[in-house]
Amino acid sequence: MKGIEYIIDDQGEKTSVVINLKQWGNEWEVFYNLLLKRSFPSESWVHEDSFSEKLDQALQWNHNHSSQILEI
């Protein structure tokens, strides 16, 4: 799928994914917010406005800046 890359281990198993946030940023944000709510239902800090605002700022920053990952 364009804009999505998998990282595989020595056995060929998918271990991670890299998502192009310019293409998939909105979908990632929706997914991540749902994941947080379902993963930590009793953790009040996840649902605080200040945490959500910081997360939104981080996602926006990542969306507006080129990748900082270097090819090795």
MOPAC internal coordinates of N, CA, C and O (Angstrom, degrees):
PM7 1SCF
backbone

  N    0.0000 0     0.00 0     0.00 0    0    0    0
  C    1.4453 1     0.00 0     0.00 0    1    0    0
  C    1.5292 1   107.65 1     0.00 0    2    1    0
  O    1.2310 1   120.62 1   -48.34 1    3    2    1
  N    1.2896 1   116.41 1   131.66 1    3    2    1
  C    1.4547 1   120.81 1  -177.81 1    5    3    2
  C    1.5325 1   110.71 1   -64.90 1    6    5    3
  O    1.2310 1   121.21 1   -47.75 1    7    6    5
  N    1.3410 1   115.29 1   132.25 1    7    6    5
  C    1.4588 1   120.38 1   179.32 1    9    7    6
  C    1.5124 1   114.00 1    89.76 1   10    9    7
  O    1.2310 1   120.51 1  -179.15 1   11   10    9
  N    1.3435 1   116.63 1     0.85 1   11   10    9
  C    1.4588 1   121.03 1   177.99 1   13   11   10
  C    1.5204 1   108.13 1  -131.84 1   14   13   11
  O    1.2310 1   121.06 1   -54.82 1   15   14   13
  N    1.3318 1   115.59 1   125.18 1   15   14   13
  C    1.4630 1   121.42 1  -179.76 1   17   15   14
  C    1.5147 1   109.54 1  -123.79 1   18   17   15
  O    1.2310 1   120.90 1   -41.00 1   19   18   17
  N    1.3333 1   115.89 1   139.00 1   19   18   17
  C    1.4520 1   120.76 1   177.68 1   21   19   18
  C    1.5155 1   109.96 1  -101.13 1   22   21   19
  O    1.2310 1   121.27 1   -34.48 1   23   22   21
  N    1.3175 1   115.17 1   145.52 1   23   22   21
  C    1.4593 1   121.75 1   172.92 1   25   23   22
  C    1.5211 1   105.58 1  -106.04 1   26   25   23
  O    1.2310 1   120.91 1   -50.78 1   27   26   25
  N    1.3157 1   115.87 1   129.22 1   27   26   25
  C    1.4589 1   120.31 1  -177.56 1   29   27   26
  C    1.5242 1   110.27 1  -116.02 1   30   29   27
  O    1.2310 1   120.85 1   -26.52 1   31   30   29
  N    1.3260 1   115.97 1   153.48 1   31   30   29
  C    1.4619 1   120.57 1   178.34 1   33   31   30
  C    1.5294 1   110.34 1   -88.87 1   34   33   31
  O    1.2310 1   120.48 1     5.79 1   35   34   33
  N    1.3205 1   116.68 1  -174.21 1   35   34   33
  C    1.4587 1   121.78 1  -177.33 1   37   35   34
  C    1.5280 1   113.11 1   -63.47 1   38   37   35
  O    1.2310 1   120.59 1   157.46 1   39   38   37
  N    1.3285 1   116.48 1   -22.54 1   39   38   37
  C    1.4592 1   120.55 1   178.96 1   41   39   38
  C    1.5339 1   112.65 1   -91.17 1   42   41   39
  O    1.2310 1   120.61 1  -178.09 1   43   42   41
  N    1.3124 1   116.43 1     1.91 1   43   42   41
  C    1.4617 1   120.84 1   179.40 1   45   43   42
  C    1.5240 1   114.09 1    83.91 1   46   45   43
  O    1.2310 1   120.21 1  -169.53 1   47   46   45
  N    1.3358 1   117.20 1    10.47 1   47   46   45
  C    1.4583 1   121.44 1   178.90 1   49   47   46
  C    1.5269 1   110.15 1   -85.73 1   50   49   47
  O    1.2310 1   120.44 1   -41.84 1   51   50   49
  N    1.3156 1   116.77 1   138.16 1   51   50   49
  C    1.4612 1   121.25 1   175.91 1   53   51   50
  C    1.5240 1   108.79 1   -68.93 1   54   53   51
  O    1.2310 1   120.78 1   -52.74 1   55   54   53
  N    1.3349 1   116.11 1   127.26 1   55   54   53
  C    1.4629 1   120.59 1  -179.59 1   57   55   54
  C    1.5218 1   113.01 1  -117.25 1   58   57   55
  O    1.2310 1   120.30 1   156.37 1   59   58   57
  N    1.3214 1   117.03 1   -23.63 1   59   58   57
  C    1.4603 1   121.67 1  -176.67 1   61   59   58
  C    1.5189 1   109.17 1  -152.61 1   62   61   59
  O    1.2310 1   121.97 1   -11.07 1   63   62   61
  N    1.3134 1   113.83 1   168.93 1   63   62   61
  C    1.4627 1   119.35 1   177.52 1   65   63   62
  C    1.5235 1   108.67 1  -139.67 1   66   65   63
  O    1.2310 1   120.94 1   -36.75 1   67   66   65
  N    1.3282 1   115.80 1   143.25 1   67   66   65
  C    1.4571 1   122.63 1   174.54 1   69   67   66
  C    1.5202 1   106.44 1  -113.67 1   70   69   67
  O    1.2310 1   120.96 1   -55.27 1   71   70   69
  N    1.3310 1   115.77 1   124.73 1   71   70   69
  C    1.4546 1   121.35 1  -176.34 1   73   71   70
  C    1.5215 1   109.14 1  -113.51 1   74   73   71
  O    1.2310 1   120.09 1   -51.25 1   75   74   73
  N    1.3079 1   117.44 1   128.75 1   75   74   73
  C    1.4533 1   122.43 1   175.42 1   77   75   74
  C    1.5283 1   107.44 1   -74.23 1   78   77   75
  O    1.2310 1   121.11 1   -72.07 1   79   78   77
  N    1.3352 1   115.47 1   107.93 1   79   78   77
  C    1.4612 1   119.67 1  -175.73 1   81   79   78
  C    1.5262 1   113.11 1   -71.64 1   82   81   79
  O    1.2310 1   120.20 1   160.09 1   83   82   81
  N    1.3199 1   117.23 1   -19.91 1   83   82   81
  C    1.4695 1   118.60 1   174.97 1   85   83   82
  C    1.5286 1   109.50 1   -67.13 1   86   85   83
  O    1.2310 1   120.31 1   145.72 1   87   86   85
  N    1.3314 1   117.02 1   -34.28 1   87   86   85
  C    1.4594 1   121.30 1   179.26 1   89   87   86
  C    1.5248 1   112.15 1   -88.53 1   90   89   87
  O    1.2310 1   120.62 1   137.95 1   91   90   89
  N    1.3100 1   116.42 1   -42.05 1   91   90   89
  C    1.4579 1   121.76 1  -169.09 1   93   91   90
  C    1.5250 1   113.62 1  -117.35 1   94   93   91
  O    1.2310 1   119.44 1  -164.76 1   95   94   93
  N    1.3166 1   118.67 1    15.24 1   95   94   93
  C    1.4601 1   121.93 1  -175.61 1   97   95   94
  C    1.5116 1   114.32 1   -58.50 1   98   97   95
  O    1.2310 1   120.11 1   136.07 1   99   98   97
  N    1.3153 1   117.39 1   -43.93 1   99   98   97
  C    1.4706 1   120.17 1  -179.52 1  101   99   98
  C    1.5192 1   111.38 1   -64.94 1  102  101   99
  O    1.2310 1   120.62 1   136.35 1  103  102  101
  N    1.3218 1   116.42 1   -43.65 1  103  102  101
  C    1.4576 1   120.88 1   179.38 1  105  103  102
  C    1.5245 1   110.59 1   -65.23 1  106  105  103
  O    1.2310 1   120.63 1   139.20 1  107  106  105
  N    1.3475 1   116.41 1   -40.80 1  107  106  105
  C    1.4539 1   120.09 1   178.43 1  109  107  106
  C    1.5257 1   110.72 1   -62.22 1  110  109  107
  O    1.2310 1   120.00 1   137.13 1  111  110  109
  N    1.3215 1   117.60 1   -42.87 1  111  110  109
  C    1.4617 1   121.26 1  -178.58 1  113  111  110
  C    1.5247 1   110.88 1   -61.60 1  114  113  111
  O    1.2310 1   120.20 1   136.07 1  115  114  113
  N    1.3245 1   117.22 1   -43.93 1  115  114  113
  C    1.4622 1   121.16 1   178.34 1  117  115  114
  C    1.5306 1   110.06 1   -62.45 1  118  117  115
  O    1.2310 1   120.64 1   132.54 1  119  118  117
  N    1.3244 1   116.39 1   -47.46 1  119  118  117
  C    1.4585 1   121.02 1   179.52 1  121  119  118
  C    1.5237 1   111.23 1   -60.56 1  122  121  119
  O    1.2310 1   120.34 1   133.13 1  123  122  121
  N    1.3246 1   116.95 1   -46.87 1  123  122  121
  C    1.4599 1   121.43 1  -177.10 1  125  123  122
  C    1.5269 1   111.47 1   -63.71 1  126  125  123
  O    1.2310 1   120.19 1   137.75 1  127  126  125
  N    1.3103 1   117.24 1   -42.25 1  127  126  125
  C    1.4666 1   120.35 1   178.67 1  129  127  126
  C    1.5264 1   111.21 1   -63.38 1  130  129  127
  O    1.2310 1   120.17 1   139.04 1  131  130  129
  N    1.3285 1   117.29 1   -40.96 1  131  130  129
  C    1.4672 1   120.27 1   176.65 1  133  131  130
  C    1.5195 1   110.86 1   -65.19 1  134  133  131
  O    1.2310 1   120.47 1   139.12 1  135  134  133
  N    1.3145 1   116.70 1   -40.88 1  135  134  133
  C    1.4592 1   121.29 1   178.66 1  137  135  134
  C    1.5252 1   111.05 1   -61.20 1  138  137  135
  O    1.2310 1   120.25 1   134.98 1  139  138  137
  N    1.3107 1   117.13 1   -45.02 1  139  138  137
  C    1.4626 1   120.46 1   178.38 1  141  139  138
  C    1.5275 1   112.00 1   -60.57 1  142  141  139
  O    1.2310 1   120.69 1   134.77 1  143  142  141
  N    1.3109 1   116.28 1   -45.23 1  143  142  141
  C    1.4638 1   119.92 1  -177.74 1  145  143  142
  C    1.5156 1   111.88 1   -65.41 1  146  145  143
  O    1.2310 1   120.36 1   143.05 1  147  146  145
  N    1.3283 1   116.91 1   -36.95 1  147  146  145
  C    1.4647 1   120.17 1  -178.98 1  149  147  146
  C    1.5195 1   112.51 1   -82.14 1  150  149  147
  O    1.2310 1   120.07 1   150.37 1  151  150  149
  N    1.3166 1   117.47 1   -29.63 1  151  150  149
  C    1.4573 1   120.80 1  -177.11 1  153  151  150
  C    1.5153 1   112.80 1   -79.16 1  154  153  151
  O    1.2310 1   120.44 1   149.49 1  155  154  153
  N    1.3171 1   116.77 1   -30.51 1  155  154  153
  C    1.4569 1   120.99 1  -174.58 1  157  155  154
  C    1.5306 1   111.54 1  -130.47 1  158  157  155
  O    1.2310 1   119.73 1  -123.85 1  159  158  157
  N    1.3290 1   118.13 1    56.15 1  159  158  157
  C    1.4730 1   118.37 1  -175.48 1  161  159  158
  C    1.5246 1   113.93 1   -63.30 1  162  161  159
  O    1.2310 1   119.75 1   151.68 1  163  162  161
  N    1.3321 1   118.08 1   -28.32 1  163  162  161
  C    1.4616 1   119.85 1  -178.17 1  165  163  162
  C    1.5190 1   113.04 1   -97.01 1  166  165  163
  O    1.2310 1   120.11 1   179.46 1  167  166  165
  N    1.3275 1   117.39 1    -0.54 1  167  166  165
  C    1.4643 1   121.48 1  -179.39 1  169  167  166
  C    1.5223 1   109.16 1   -91.39 1  170  169  167
  O    1.2310 1   120.68 1   -73.95 1  171  170  169
  N    1.3141 1   116.30 1   106.05 1  171  170  169
  C    1.4647 1   120.35 1  -175.18 1  173  171  170
  C    1.5315 1   112.42 1   -65.69 1  174  173  171
  O    1.2310 1   119.71 1   148.57 1  175  174  173
  N    1.3359 1   118.16 1   -31.43 1  175  174  173
  C    1.4627 1   120.53 1  -176.59 1  177  175  174
  C    1.5234 1   112.18 1   -62.60 1  178  177  175
  O    1.2310 1   119.98 1   150.50 1  179  178  177
  N    1.3331 1   117.64 1   -29.50 1  179  178  177
  C    1.4598 1   121.13 1   179.61 1  181  179  178
  C    1.5223 1   110.75 1   -66.17 1  182  181  179
  O    1.2310 1   120.75 1   148.73 1  183  182  181
  N    1.3227 1   116.17 1   -31.27 1  183  182  181
  C    1.4623 1   120.66 1  -173.78 1  185  183  182
  C    1.5224 1   113.18 1   -98.38 1  186  185  183
  O    1.2310 1   119.97 1  -177.97 1  187  186  185
  N    1.3252 1   117.67 1     2.03 1  187  186  185
  C    1.4550 1   120.68 1   178.13 1  189  187  186
  C    1.5247 1   110.52 1   -71.75 1  190  189  187
  O    1.2310 1   120.95 1   -34.55 1  191  190  189
  N    1.3204 1   115.79 1   145.45 1  191  190  189
  C    1.4595 1   120.75 1  -179.37 1  193  191  190
  C    1.5202 1   112.02 1   -59.38 1  194  193  191
  O    1.2310 1   120.03 1   140.97 1  195  194  193
  N    1.3411 1   117.55 1   -39.03 1  195  194  193
  C    1.4647 1   119.64 1  -177.57 1  197  195  194
  C    1.5287 1   111.08 1   -63.65 1  198  197  195
  O    1.2310 1   120.15 1   142.12 1  199  198  197
  N    1.3324 1   117.32 1   -37.88 1  199  198  197
  C    1.4654 1   119.98 1   177.75 1  201  199  198
  C    1.5234 1   110.23 1   -66.66 1  202  201  199
  O    1.2310 1   120.65 1   134.90 1  203  202  201
  N    1.3218 1   116.36 1   -45.10 1  203  202  201
  C    1.4669 1   120.69 1   179.36 1  205  203  202
  C    1.5193 1   111.13 1   -61.39 1  206  205  203
  O    1.2310 1   120.38 1   140.01 1  207  206  205
  N    1.3162 1   116.87 1   -39.99 1  207  206  205
  C    1.4651 1   120.46 1   179.13 1  209  207  206
  C    1.5251 1   110.78 1   -65.27 1  210  209  207
  O    1.2310 1   120.27 1   136.56 1  211  210  209
  N    1.3384 1   117.09 1   -43.44 1  211  210  209
  C    1.4641 1   120.37 1   178.68 1  213  211  210
  C    1.5160 1   110.87 1   -64.16 1  214  213  211
  O    1.2310 1   120.41 1   139.68 1  215  214  213
  N    1.3229 1   116.83 1   -40.32 1  215  214  213
  C    1.4618 1   120.37 1   177.69 1  217  215  214
  C    1.5216 1   110.51 1   -63.87 1  218  217  215
  O    1.2310 1   120.09 1   135.77 1  219  218  217
  N    1.3126 1   117.43 1   -44.23 1  219  218  217
  C    1.4605 1   121.14 1   177.90 1  221  219  218
  C    1.5297 1   111.11 1   -60.78 1  222  221  219
  O    1.2310 1   120.32 1   138.28 1  223  222  221
  N    1.3351 1   116.98 1   -41.72 1  223  222  221
  C    1.4638 1   120.85 1   178.41 1  225  223  222
  C    1.5270 1   110.82 1   -63.52 1  226  225  223
  O    1.2310 1   120.26 1   138.01 1  227  226  225
  N    1.3252 1   117.12 1   -41.99 1  227  226  225
  C    1.4619 1   120.93 1   179.53 1  229  227  226
  C    1.5265 1   110.86 1   -64.99 1  230  229  227
  O    1.2310 1   120.27 1   137.43 1  231  230  229
  N    1.3192 1   117.09 1   -42.57 1  231  230  229
  C    1.4638 1   120.22 1   178.32 1  233  231  230
  C    1.5267 1   111.02 1   -64.36 1  234  233  231
  O    1.2310 1   120.46 1   139.33 1  235  234  233
  N    1.3227 1   116.73 1   -40.67 1  235  234  233
  C    1.4646 1   120.41 1   178.95 1  237  235  234
  C    1.5243 1   110.60 1   -65.68 1  238  237  235
  O    1.2310 1   120.42 1   137.66 1  239  238  237
  N    1.3471 1   116.80 1   -42.34 1  239  238  237
  C    1.4640 1   120.46 1   178.05 1  241  239  238
  C    1.5276 1   109.91 1   -60.30 1  242  241  239
  O    1.2310 1   120.40 1   133.74 1  243  242  241
  N    1.3250 1   116.84 1   -46.26 1  243  242  241
  C    1.4642 1   120.37 1   179.49 1  245  243  242
  C    1.5181 1   111.23 1   -62.17 1  246  245  243
  O    1.2310 1   120.82 1   143.28 1  247  246  245
  N    1.3029 1   116.03 1   -36.72 1  247  246  245
  C    1.4649 1   120.25 1   179.82 1  249  247  246
  C    1.5318 1   111.36 1   -66.14 1  250  249  247
  O    1.2310 1   120.24 1   145.12 1  251  250  249
  N    1.3365 1   117.14 1   -34.88 1  251  250  249
  C    1.4585 1   121.94 1  -174.96 1  253  251  250
  C    1.5235 1   114.79 1   -92.48 1  254  253  251
  O    1.2310 1   119.39 1   175.90 1  255  254  253
  N    1.3227 1   118.77 1    -4.10 1  255  254  253
  C    1.4566 1   122.06 1  -178.23 1  257  255  254
  C    1.5283 1   110.19 1  -122.82 1  258  257  255
  O    1.2310 1   121.76 1   -34.88 1  259  258  257
  N    1.3070 1   114.23 1   145.12 1  259  258  257
  C    1.4670 1   118.45 1  -179.74 1  261  259  258
  C    1.5288 1   109.56 1   -69.04 1  262  261  259
  O    1.2310 1   121.44 1   -18.84 1  263  262  261
  N    1.2978 1   114.85 1   161.16 1  263  262  261
  C    1.4545 1   121.85 1  -177.85 1  265  263  262
  C    1.5236 1   110.92 1   -59.58 1  266  265  263
  O    1.2310 1   121.17 1   -38.12 1  267  266  265
  N    1.3182 1   115.37 1   141.88 1  267  266  265
  C    1.4646 1   121.24 1   178.04 1  269  267  266
  C    1.5241 1   111.45 1  -100.08 1  270  269  267
  O    1.2310 1   120.27 1  -174.90 1  271  270  269
  N    1.3342 1   117.09 1     5.10 1  271  270  269
  C    1.4503 1   122.03 1  -178.83 1  273  271  270
  C    1.5181 1   108.77 1   -83.16 1  274  273  271
  O    1.2310 1   120.64 1   -47.39 1  275  274  273
  N    1.3120 1   116.38 1   132.61 1  275  274  273
  C    1.4589 1   121.33 1   179.17 1  277  275  274
  C    1.5231 1   109.79 1  -100.72 1  278  277  275
  O    1.2310 1   120.93 1   -34.74 1  279  278  277
  N    1.3015 1   115.82 1   145.26 1  279  278  277
  C    1.4603 1   121.17 1   173.96 1  281  279  278
  C    1.5095 1   108.03 1   -75.56 1  282  281  279
  O    1.2310 1   120.41 1   -49.22 1  283  282  281
  N    1.3107 1   116.83 1   130.78 1  283  282  281
  C    1.4716 1   120.17 1   179.34 1  285  283  282
  C    1.5105 1   108.97 1  -107.59 1  286  285  283
  O    1.2310 1   120.10 1   180.00 1  287  286  285

